[in-house]
Amino acid sequence: REAVFPFGRQALYERNRYSPAIKSNGFLFVSGQVGSHEDGSPEHDLKAQVRLAFKNLNAVLAAAGCTFEDVVDVTLFVVDPASNLDAIW
């Protein structure tokens, strides 16, 4: 197993005691990526938060030598989907 850390965010992951992704047996398992800035502070605008979450996910993928073309499955956790899902899509 190999932990994967994107550039610029390793201190954040070390502070919170988890790795953003693990490479194992030819697979990459990525932990939940949120719309936070490099210092861990949240983005308050919902649309910008979603863009930032995918930017953070892309950084993890790139650090592992992957792209979105390699992604098999993504799960979104949405607070109040009735009100927020249209903005997210």
Gaussian input, Z-matrix of N, CA and C with variables (Angstrom, degrees):
# hf/3-21g

backbone

0 1
 N
 C     1     B1
 C     2     B2     1     A1
 N     3     B3     2     A2     1     D1
 C     4     B4     3     A3     2     D2
 C     5     B5     4     A4     3     D3
 N     6     B6     5     A5     4     D4
 C     7     B7     6     A6     5     D5
 C     8     B8     7     A7     6     D6
 N     9     B9     8     A8     7     D7
 C    10    B10     9     A9     8     D8
 C    11    B11    10    A10     9     D9
 N    12    B12    11    A11    10    D10
 C    13    B13    12    A12    11    D11
 C    14    B14    13    A13    12    D12
 N    15    B15    14    A14    13    D13
 C    16    B16    15    A15    14    D14
 C    17    B17    16    A16    15    D15
 N    18    B18    17    A17    16    D16
 C    19    B19    18    A18    17    D17
 C    20    B20    19    A19    18    D18
 N    21    B21    20    A20    19    D19
 C    22    B22    21    A21    20    D20
 C    23    B23    22    A22    21    D21
 N    24    B24    23    A23    22    D22
 C    25    B25    24    A24    23    D23
 C    26    B26    25    A25    24    D24
 N    27    B27    26    A26    25    D25
 C    28    B28    27    A27    26    D26
 C    29    B29    28    A28    27    D27
 N    30    B30    29    A29    28    D28
 C    31    B31    30    A30    29    D29
 C    32    B32    31    A31    30    D30
 N    33    B33    32    A32    31    D31
 C    34    B34    33    A33    32    D32
 C    35    B35    34    A34    33    D33
 N    36    B36    35    A35    34    D34
 C    37    B37    36    A36    35    D35
 C    38    B38    37    A37    36    D36
 N    39    B39    38    A38    37    D37
 C    40    B40    39    A39    38    D38
 C    41    B41    40    A40    39    D39
 N    42    B42    41    A41    40    D40
 C    43    B43    42    A42    41    D41
 C    44    B44    43    A43    42    D42
 N    45    B45    44    A44    43    D43
 C    46    B46    45    A45    44    D44
 C    47    B47    46    A46    45    D45
 N    48    B48    47    A47    46    D46
 C    49    B49    48    A48    47    D47
 C    50    B50    49    A49    48    D48
 N    51    B51    50    A50    49    D49
 C    52    B52    51    A51    50    D50
 C    53    B53    52    A52    51    D51
 N    54    B54    53    A53    52    D52
 C    55    B55    54    A54    53    D53
 C    56    B56    55    A55    54    D54
 N    57    B57    56    A56    55    D55
 C    58    B58    57    A57    56    D56
 C    59    B59    58    A58    57    D57
 N    60    B60    59    A59    58    D58
 C    61    B61    60    A60    59    D59
 C    62    B62    61    A61    60    D60
 N    63    B63    62    A62    61    D61
 C    64    B64    63    A63    62    D62
 C    65    B65    64    A64    63    D63
 N    66    B66    65    A65    64    D64
 C    67    B67    66    A66    65    D65
 C    68    B68    67    A67    66    D66
 N    69    B69    68    A68    67    D67
 C    70    B70    69    A69    68    D68
 C    71    B71    70    A70    69    D69
 N    72    B72    71    A71    70    D70
 C    73    B73    72    A72    71    D71
 C    74    B74    73    A73    72    D72
 N    75    B75    74    A74    73    D73
 C    76    B76    75    A75    74    D74
 C    77    B77    76    A76    75    D75
 N    78    B78    77    A77    76    D76
 C    79    B79    78    A78    77    D77
 C    80    B80    79    A79    78    D78
 N    81    B81    80    A80    79    D79
 C    82    B82    81    A81    80    D80
 C    83    B83    82    A82    81    D81
 N    84    B84    83    A83    82    D82
 C    85    B85    84    A84    83    D83
 C    86    B86    85    A85    84    D84
 N    87    B87    86    A86    85    D85
 C    88    B88    87    A87    86    D86
 C    89    B89    88    A88    87    D87
 N    90    B90    89    A89    88    D88
 C    91    B91    90    A90    89    D89
 C    92    B92    91    A91    90    D90
 N    93    B93    92    A92    91    D91
 C    94    B94    93    A93    92    D92
 C    95    B95    94    A94    93    D93
 N    96    B96    95    A95    94    D94
 C    97    B97    96    A96    95    D95
 C    98    B98    97    A97    96    D96
 N    99    B99    98    A98    97    D97
 C   100   B100    99    A99    98    D98
 C   101   B101   100   A100    99    D99
 N   102   B102   101   A101   100   D100
 C   103   B103   102   A102   101   D101
 C   104   B104   103   A103   102   D102
 N   105   B105   104   A104   103   D103
 C   106   B106   105   A105   104   D104
 C   107   B107   106   A106   105   D105
 N   108   B108   107   A107   106   D106
 C   109   B109   108   A108   107   D107
 C   110   B110   109   A109   108   D108
 N   111   B111   110   A110   109   D109
 C   112   B112   111   A111   110   D110
 C   113   B113   112   A112   111   D111
 N   114   B114   113   A113   112   D112
 C   115   B115   114   A114   113   D113
 C   116   B116   115   A115   114   D114
 N   117   B117   116   A116   115   D115
 C   118   B118   117   A117   116   D116
 C   119   B119   118   A118   117   D117
 N   120   B120   119   A119   118   D118
 C   121   B121   120   A120   119   D119
 C   122   B122   121   A121   120   D120
 N   123   B123   122   A122   121   D121
 C   124   B124   123   A123   122   D122
 C   125   B125   124   A124   123   D123
 N   126   B126   125   A125   124   D124
 C   127   B127   126   A126   125   D125
 C   128   B128   127   A127   126   D126
 N   129   B129   128   A128   127   D127
 C   130   B130   129   A129   128   D128
 C   131   B131   130   A130   129   D129
 N   132   B132   131   A131   130   D130
 C   133   B133   132   A132   131   D131
 C   134   B134   133   A133   132   D132
 N   135   B135   134   A134   133   D133
 C   136   B136   135   A135   134   D134
 C   137   B137   136   A136   135   D135
 N   138   B138   137   A137   136   D136
 C   139   B139   138   A138   137   D137
 C   140   B140   139   A139   138   D138
 N   141   B141   140   A140   139   D139
 C   142   B142   141   A141   140   D140
 C   143   B143   142   A142   141   D141
 N   144   B144   143   A143   142   D142
 C   145   B145   144   A144   143   D143
 C   146   B146   145   A145   144   D144
 N   147   B147   146   A146   145   D145
 C   148   B148   147   A147   146   D146
 C   149   B149   148   A148   147   D147
 N   150   B150   149   A149   148   D148
 C   151   B151   150   A150   149   D149
 C   152   B152   151   A151   150   D150
 N   153   B153   152   A152   151   D151
 C   154   B154   153   A153   152   D152
 C   155   B155   154   A154   153   D153
 N   156   B156   155   A155   154   D154
 C   157   B157   156   A156   155   D155
 C   158   B158   157   A157   156   D156
 N   159   B159   158   A158   157   D157
 C   160   B160   159   A159   158   D158
 C   161   B161   160   A160   159   D159
 N   162   B162   161   A161   160   D160
 C   163   B163   162   A162   161   D161
 C   164   B164   163   A163   162   D162
 N   165   B165   164   A164   163   D163
 C   166   B166   165   A165   164   D164
 C   167   B167   166   A166   165   D165
 N   168   B168   167   A167   166   D166
 C   169   B169   168   A168   167   D167
 C   170   B170   169   A169   168   D168
 N   171   B171   170   A170   169   D169
 C   172   B172   171   A171   170   D170
 C   173   B173   172   A172   171   D171
 N   174   B174   173   A173   172   D172
 C   175   B175   174   A174   173   D173
 C   176   B176   175   A175   174   D174
 N   177   B177   176   A176   175   D175
 C   178   B178   177   A177   176   D176
 C   179   B179   178   A178   177   D177
 N   180   B180   179   A179   178   D178
 C   181   B181   180   A180   179   D179
 C   182   B182   181   A181   180   D180
 N   183   B183   182   A182   181   D181
 C   184   B184   183   A183   182   D182
 C   185   B185   184   A184   183   D183
 N   186   B186   185   A185   184   D184
 C   187   B187   186   A186   185   D185
 C   188   B188   187   A187   186   D186
 N   189   B189   188   A188   187   D187
 C   190   B190   189   A189   188   D188
 C   191   B191   190   A190   189   D189
 N   192   B192   191   A191   190   D190
 C   193   B193   192   A192   191   D191
 C   194   B194   193   A193   192   D192
 N   195   B195   194   A194   193   D193
 C   196   B196   195   A195   194   D194
 C   197   B197   196   A196   195   D195
 N   198   B198   197   A197   196   D196
 C   199   B199   198   A198   197   D197
 C   200   B200   199   A199   198   D198
 N   201   B201   200   A200   199   D199
 C   202   B202   201   A201   200   D200
 C   203   B203   202   A202   201   D201
 N   204   B204   203   A203   202   D202
 C   205   B205   204   A204   203   D203
 C   206   B206   205   A205   204   D204
 N   207   B207   206   A206   205   D205
 C   208   B208   207   A207   206   D206
 C   209   B209   208   A208   207   D207
 N   210   B210   209   A209   208   D208
 C   211   B211   210   A210   209   D209
 C   212   B212   211   A211   210   D210
 N   213   B213   212   A212   211   D211
 C   214   B214   213   A213   212   D212
 C   215   B215   214   A214   213   D213
 N   216   B216   215   A215   214   D214
 C   217   B217   216   A216   215   D215
 C   218   B218   217   A217   216   D216
 N   219   B219   218   A218   217   D217
 C   220   B220   219   A219   218   D218
 C   221   B221   220   A220   219   D219
 N   222   B222   221   A221   220   D220
 C   223   B223   222   A222   221   D221
 C   224   B224   223   A223   222   D222
 N   225   B225   224   A224   223   D223
 C   226   B226   225   A225   224   D224
 C   227   B227   226   A226   225   D225
 N   228   B228   227   A227   226   D226
 C   229   B229   228   A228   227   D227
 C   230   B230   229   A229   228   D228
 N   231   B231   230   A230   229   D229
 C   232   B232   231   A231   230   D230
 C   233   B233   232   A232   231   D231
 N   234   B234   233   A233   232   D232
 C   235   B235   234   A234   233   D233
 C   236   B236   235   A235   234   D234
 N   237   B237   236   A236   235   D235
 C   238   B238   237   A237   236   D236
 C   239   B239   238   A238   237   D237
 N   240   B240   239   A239   238   D238
 C   241   B241   240   A240   239   D239
 C   242   B242   241   A241   240   D240
 N   243   B243   242   A242   241   D241
 C   244   B244   243   A243   242   D242
 C   245   B245   244   A244   243   D243
 N   246   B246   245   A245   244   D244
 C   247   B247   246   A246   245   D245
 C   248   B248   247   A247   246   D246
 N   249   B249   248   A248   247   D247
 C   250   B250   249   A249   248   D248
 C   251   B251   250   A250   249   D249
 N   252   B252   251   A251   250   D250
 C   253   B253   252   A252   251   D251
 C   254   B254   253   A253   252   D252
 N   255   B255   254   A254   253   D253
 C   256   B256   255   A255   254   D254
 C   257   B257   256   A256   255   D255
 N   258   B258   257   A257   256   D256
 C   259   B259   258   A258   257   D257
 C   260   B260   259   A259   258   D258
 N   261   B261   260   A260   259   D259
 C   262   B262   261   A261   260   D260
 C   263   B263   262   A262   261   D261
 N   264   B264   263   A263   262   D262
 C   265   B265   264   A264   263   D263
 C   266   B266   265   A265   264   D264

   B1=1.4586
   B2=1.5166
   B3=1.3257
   B4=1.4627
   B5=1.5296
   B6=1.3284
   B7=1.4669
   B8=1.5257
   B9=1.3220
   B10=1.4661
   B11=1.5232
   B12=1.3414
   B13=1.4648
   B14=1.5207
   B15=1.3492
   B16=1.4648
   B17=1.5188
   B18=1.3043
   B19=1.4602
   B20=1.5288
   B21=1.3132
   B22=1.4514
   B23=1.5135
   B24=1.3347
   B25=1.4626
   B26=1.5267
   B27=1.3217
   B28=1.4518
   B29=1.5304
   B30=1.3302
   B31=1.4656
   B32=1.5300
   B33=1.3243
   B34=1.4595
   B35=1.5247
   B36=1.3281
   B37=1.4579
   B38=1.5192
   B39=1.3317
   B40=1.4606
   B41=1.5309
   B42=1.3328
   B43=1.4676
   B44=1.5258
   B45=1.3277
   B46=1.4649
   B47=1.5261
   B48=1.3223
   B49=1.4761
   B50=1.5298
   B51=1.3138
   B52=1.4604
   B53=1.5160
   B54=1.3141
   B55=1.4600
   B56=1.5222
   B57=1.3285
   B58=1.4517
   B59=1.5274
   B60=1.3430
   B61=1.4664
   B62=1.5246
   B63=1.3187
   B64=1.4612
   B65=1.5239
   B66=1.3312
   B67=1.4690
   B68=1.5175
   B69=1.3288
   B70=1.4550
   B71=1.5255
   B72=1.3142
   B73=1.4685
   B74=1.5231
   B75=1.3215
   B76=1.4577
   B77=1.5167
   B78=1.3242
   B79=1.4587
   B80=1.5225
   B81=1.3303
   B82=1.4565
   B83=1.5228
   B84=1.3101
   B85=1.4601
   B86=1.5288
   B87=1.3288
   B88=1.4572
   B89=1.5268
   B90=1.3301
   B91=1.4610
   B92=1.5263
   B93=1.3013
   B94=1.4573
   B95=1.5191
   B96=1.2898
   B97=1.4608
   B98=1.5212
   B99=1.3042
   B100=1.4616
   B101=1.5220
   B102=1.3000
   B103=1.4588
   B104=1.5097
   B105=1.3267
   B106=1.4617
   B107=1.5269
   B108=1.3269
   B109=1.4588
   B110=1.5266
   B111=1.3340
   B112=1.4681
   B113=1.5240
   B114=1.3234
   B115=1.4679
   B116=1.5263
   B117=1.3405
   B118=1.4539
   B119=1.5161
   B120=1.3259
   B121=1.4654
   B122=1.5319
   B123=1.3302
   B124=1.4625
   B125=1.5214
   B126=1.3074
   B127=1.4713
   B128=1.5270
   B129=1.3203
   B130=1.4659
   B131=1.5223
   B132=1.3165
   B133=1.4611
   B134=1.5313
   B135=1.3288
   B136=1.4613
   B137=1.5285
   B138=1.3244
   B139=1.4725
   B140=1.5242
   B141=1.3190
   B142=1.4599
   B143=1.5262
   B144=1.3342
   B145=1.4646
   B146=1.5272
   B147=1.3232
   B148=1.4706
   B149=1.5311
   B150=1.3335
   B151=1.4684
   B152=1.5233
   B153=1.3232
   B154=1.4587
   B155=1.5263
   B156=1.3199
   B157=1.4671
   B158=1.5298
   B159=1.3374
   B160=1.4680
   B161=1.5247
   B162=1.3237
   B163=1.4690
   B164=1.5309
   B165=1.3265
   B166=1.4640
   B167=1.5278
   B168=1.3160
   B169=1.4607
   B170=1.5201
   B171=1.3149
   B172=1.4618
   B173=1.5302
   B174=1.3297
   B175=1.4671
   B176=1.5179
   B177=1.3223
   B178=1.4735
   B179=1.5264
   B180=1.3270
   B181=1.4678
   B182=1.5238
   B183=1.3296
   B184=1.4663
   B185=1.5265
   B186=1.3341
   B187=1.4666
   B188=1.5303
   B189=1.3263
   B190=1.4654
   B191=1.5266
   B192=1.3371
   B193=1.4587
   B194=1.5114
   B195=1.3252
   B196=1.4688
   B197=1.5302
   B198=1.3318
   B199=1.4583
   B200=1.5262
   B201=1.3265
   B202=1.4619
   B203=1.5283
   B204=1.3171
   B205=1.4724
   B206=1.5310
   B207=1.3225
   B208=1.4642
   B209=1.5245
   B210=1.3285
   B211=1.4643
   B212=1.5241
   B213=1.3311
   B214=1.4575
   B215=1.5251
   B216=1.3269
   B217=1.4655
   B218=1.5220
   B219=1.3263
   B220=1.4616
   B221=1.5238
   B222=1.3178
   B223=1.4539
   B224=1.5200
   B225=1.3231
   B226=1.4640
   B227=1.5199
   B228=1.3105
   B229=1.4604
   B230=1.5152
   B231=1.3172
   B232=1.4643
   B233=1.5241
   B234=1.3314
   B235=1.4507
   B236=1.5252
   B237=1.3138
   B238=1.4636
   B239=1.5319
   B240=1.3490
   B241=1.4695
   B242=1.5283
   B243=1.3139
   B244=1.4692
   B245=1.5285
   B246=1.3176
   B247=1.4611
   B248=1.5223
   B249=1.3271
   B250=1.4624
   B251=1.5223
   B252=1.3078
   B253=1.4661
   B254=1.5191
   B255=1.3053
   B256=1.4739
   B257=1.5227
   B258=1.3227
   B259=1.4668
   B260=1.5220
   B261=1.3185
   B262=1.4704
   B263=1.5205
   B264=1.3189
   B265=1.4753
   B266=1.5008
   A1=110.05
   A2=114.37
   A3=120.59
   A4=108.95
   A5=116.48
   A6=120.85
   A7=108.76
   A8=116.30
   A9=122.51
   A10=108.14
   A11=115.68
   A12=121.91
   A13=109.23
   A14=118.07
   A15=119.65
   A16=110.43
   A17=116.43
   A18=121.99
   A19=110.40
   A20=116.31
   A21=121.06
   A22=116.08
   A23=118.37
   A24=119.39
   A25=112.50
   A26=118.90
   A27=120.34
   A28=112.39
   A29=118.32
   A30=121.36
   A31=110.69
   A32=116.74
   A33=120.98
   A34=110.15
   A35=117.10
   A36=120.49
   A37=111.78
   A38=117.58
   A39=120.65
   A40=110.30
   A41=116.99
   A42=121.18
   A43=110.76
   A44=116.97
   A45=121.38
   A46=113.27
   A47=116.84
   A48=123.71
   A49=114.50
   A50=116.11
   A51=119.11
   A52=108.78
   A53=115.91
   A54=120.41
   A55=108.50
   A56=117.69
   A57=120.55
   A58=113.11
   A59=116.72
   A60=119.04
   A61=109.35
   A62=114.16
   A63=122.23
   A64=107.55
   A65=115.69
   A66=121.73
   A67=107.32
   A68=116.29
   A69=120.42
   A70=110.00
   A71=116.10
   A72=122.34
   A73=113.19
   A74=117.28
   A75=121.10
   A76=114.78
   A77=117.46
   A78=121.97
   A79=109.48
   A80=115.60
   A81=121.82
   A82=107.39
   A83=116.10
   A84=122.22
   A85=107.39
   A86=116.27
   A87=121.63
   A88=109.20
   A89=115.92
   A90=119.74
   A91=109.27
   A92=115.98
   A93=120.68
   A94=112.67
   A95=115.69
   A96=122.12
   A97=107.99
   A98=115.75
   A99=120.76
   A100=110.09
   A101=114.84
   A102=120.89
   A103=111.63
   A104=115.82
   A105=120.31
   A106=109.53
   A107=114.57
   A108=121.31
   A109=109.31
   A110=117.60
   A111=122.08
   A112=112.49
   A113=117.94
   A114=120.44
   A115=112.54
   A116=117.17
   A117=121.94
   A118=114.25
   A119=117.27
   A120=119.50
   A121=109.76
   A122=116.97
   A123=120.21
   A124=112.34
   A125=115.10
   A126=122.31
   A127=105.51
   A128=117.89
   A129=120.67
   A130=113.69
   A131=119.03
   A132=121.57
   A133=108.66
   A134=117.39
   A135=121.68
   A136=113.15
   A137=117.26
   A138=119.19
   A139=110.98
   A140=117.93
   A141=121.19
   A142=110.76
   A143=116.71
   A144=121.00
   A145=111.13
   A146=116.68
   A147=120.59
   A148=109.90
   A149=117.27
   A150=120.08
   A151=111.11
   A152=116.62
   A153=121.51
   A154=111.55
   A155=117.51
   A156=120.75
   A157=110.26
   A158=117.11
   A159=119.69
   A160=111.34
   A161=117.70
   A162=120.44
   A163=109.58
   A164=116.78
   A165=120.95
   A166=110.80
   A167=117.14
   A168=120.57
   A169=110.39
   A170=117.09
   A171=121.23
   A172=110.86
   A173=117.36
   A174=120.92
   A175=111.42
   A176=116.78
   A177=120.51
   A178=109.77
   A179=116.36
   A180=119.98
   A181=111.10
   A182=116.77
   A183=121.29
   A184=111.23
   A185=117.19
   A186=120.74
   A187=111.57
   A188=115.87
   A189=121.19
   A190=112.13
   A191=116.82
   A192=120.01
   A193=113.11
   A194=117.12
   A195=122.50
   A196=110.14
   A197=115.28
   A198=122.99
   A199=107.99
   A200=115.95
   A201=119.32
   A202=111.88
   A203=117.54
   A204=121.02
   A205=111.49
   A206=116.95
   A207=121.75
   A208=113.24
   A209=117.46
   A210=121.90
   A211=110.07
   A212=114.88
   A213=121.38
   A214=111.16
   A215=116.84
   A216=120.09
   A217=109.45
   A218=116.03
   A219=122.67
   A220=107.26
   A221=116.05
   A222=121.20
   A223=108.16
   A224=116.32
   A225=121.82
   A226=109.08
   A227=116.13
   A228=121.63
   A229=106.37
   A230=115.99
   A231=121.77
   A232=109.17
   A233=115.82
   A234=120.72
   A235=107.88
   A236=116.53
   A237=123.79
   A238=111.49
   A239=116.99
   A240=120.10
   A241=113.63
   A242=118.70
   A243=120.08
   A244=111.01
   A245=117.16
   A246=120.91
   A247=113.56
   A248=117.67
   A249=120.27
   A250=116.60
   A251=118.23
   A252=119.54
   A253=112.84
   A254=119.07
   A255=120.43
   A256=111.09
   A257=117.60
   A258=121.15
   A259=111.09
   A260=116.21
   A261=120.20
   A262=110.86
   A263=117.12
   A264=118.51
   A265=110.13
   D1=145.66
   D2=179.46
   D3=-137.42
   D4=124.27
   D5=175.94
   D6=-75.75
   D7=142.63
   D8=-179.29
   D9=-118.73
   D10=129.76
   D11=179.23
   D12=-126.99
   D13=127.11
   D14=175.18
   D15=-72.68
   D16=152.03
   D17=178.49
   D18=-57.64
   D19=135.83
   D20=173.44
   D21=88.03
   D22=-6.66
   D23=-176.96
   D24=-124.46
   D25=3.49
   D26=-175.88
   D27=-60.68
   D28=-40.48
   D29=179.67
   D30=-60.55
   D31=-38.64
   D32=178.25
   D33=-61.54
   D34=-45.57
   D35=-179.31
   D36=-69.64
   D37=-37.03
   D38=177.09
   D39=-65.16
   D40=-40.69
   D41=179.48
   D42=-61.66
   D43=-38.76
   D44=-177.19
   D45=-93.20
   D46=-1.43
   D47=173.13
   D48=64.26
   D49=45.51
   D50=170.53
   D51=-151.15
   D52=161.90
   D53=177.06
   D54=-106.01
   D55=146.16
   D56=-178.56
   D57=-71.71
   D58=-23.26
   D59=179.55
   D60=-159.07
   D61=155.06
   D62=175.37
   D63=-128.41
   D64=128.82
   D65=171.34
   D66=-93.96
   D67=131.29
   D68=179.35
   D69=-156.78
   D70=127.95
   D71=175.34
   D72=50.92
   D73=40.73
   D74=176.90
   D75=83.36
   D76=3.71
   D77=179.51
   D78=-115.27
   D79=156.18
   D80=174.08
   D81=-121.39
   D82=120.93
   D83=178.67
   D84=-107.32
   D85=115.44
   D86=-174.81
   D87=-104.68
   D88=130.70
   D89=176.22
   D90=-76.66
   D91=170.47
   D92=-177.72
   D93=-57.36
   D94=130.89
   D95=177.52
   D96=-109.54
   D97=131.07
   D98=-177.68
   D99=-116.37
   D100=169.95
   D101=179.94
   D102=-84.48
   D103=63.94
   D104=178.06
   D105=-111.46
   D106=156.25
   D107=177.28
   D108=-81.01
   D109=173.08
   D110=-177.39
   D111=-55.05
   D112=-32.16
   D113=-179.26
   D114=-84.10
   D115=0.31
   D116=179.19
   D117=92.63
   D118=-6.11
   D119=179.48
   D120=-72.12
   D121=143.05
   D122=-177.60
   D123=-76.45
   D124=152.57
   D125=169.99
   D126=-87.76
   D127=129.20
   D128=-174.31
   D129=-87.07
   D130=-28.67
   D131=178.30
   D132=-77.38
   D133=124.41
   D134=-173.46
   D135=-58.01
   D136=-49.39
   D137=-178.51
   D138=-63.33
   D139=-41.45
   D140=177.38
   D141=-66.50
   D142=-34.41
   D143=178.32
   D144=-64.14
   D145=-42.26
   D146=178.63
   D147=-64.86
   D148=-45.26
   D149=177.46
   D150=-59.07
   D151=-41.98
   D152=-179.56
   D153=-67.22
   D154=-38.02
   D155=177.17
   D156=-61.22
   D157=-43.52
   D158=178.75
   D159=-71.78
   D160=-31.39
   D161=174.02
   D162=-64.54
   D163=-42.40
   D164=177.85
   D165=-65.51
   D166=-40.22
   D167=176.19
   D168=-62.38
   D169=-43.38
   D170=178.75
   D171=-60.47
   D172=-38.65
   D173=178.89
   D174=-64.64
   D175=-38.97
   D176=177.19
   D177=-65.98
   D178=-45.97
   D179=178.33
   D180=-58.53
   D181=-46.46
   D182=-178.95
   D183=-62.10
   D184=-39.93
   D185=179.18
   D186=-62.65
   D187=-25.01
   D188=179.00
   D189=-95.37
   D190=1.68
   D191=-178.31
   D192=78.57
   D193=26.55
   D194=-178.22
   D195=-119.79
   D196=170.49
   D197=174.28
   D198=-135.43
   D199=177.97
   D200=176.44
   D201=-63.25
   D202=-20.92
   D203=176.12
   D204=-63.56
   D205=-22.67
   D206=-178.94
   D207=-88.56
   D208=-8.98
   D209=-175.17
   D210=-75.17
   D211=132.54
   D212=179.51
   D213=-99.44
   D214=-38.16
   D215=-174.48
   D216=-150.59
   D217=142.56
   D218=175.77
   D219=-133.91
   D220=136.34
   D221=175.51
   D222=-117.78
   D223=131.20
   D224=177.28
   D225=-105.95
   D226=136.86
   D227=171.79
   D228=-110.16
   D229=117.70
   D230=-172.95
   D231=-120.13
   D232=124.54
   D233=173.76
   D234=-78.83
   D235=129.39
   D236=179.99
   D237=53.77
   D238=63.95
   D239=-177.28
   D240=-57.79
   D241=-32.95
   D242=-179.81
   D243=-59.18
   D244=-34.79
   D245=-178.87
   D246=-92.98
   D247=-25.52
   D248=-169.13
   D249=-111.23
   D250=-15.30
   D251=-173.16
   D252=-62.99
   D253=-39.95
   D254=179.97
   D255=-61.47
   D256=-41.65
   D257=179.09
   D258=-65.10
   D259=-36.18
   D260=-178.78
   D261=-69.22
   D262=-42.80
   D263=-179.72
   D264=-69.47

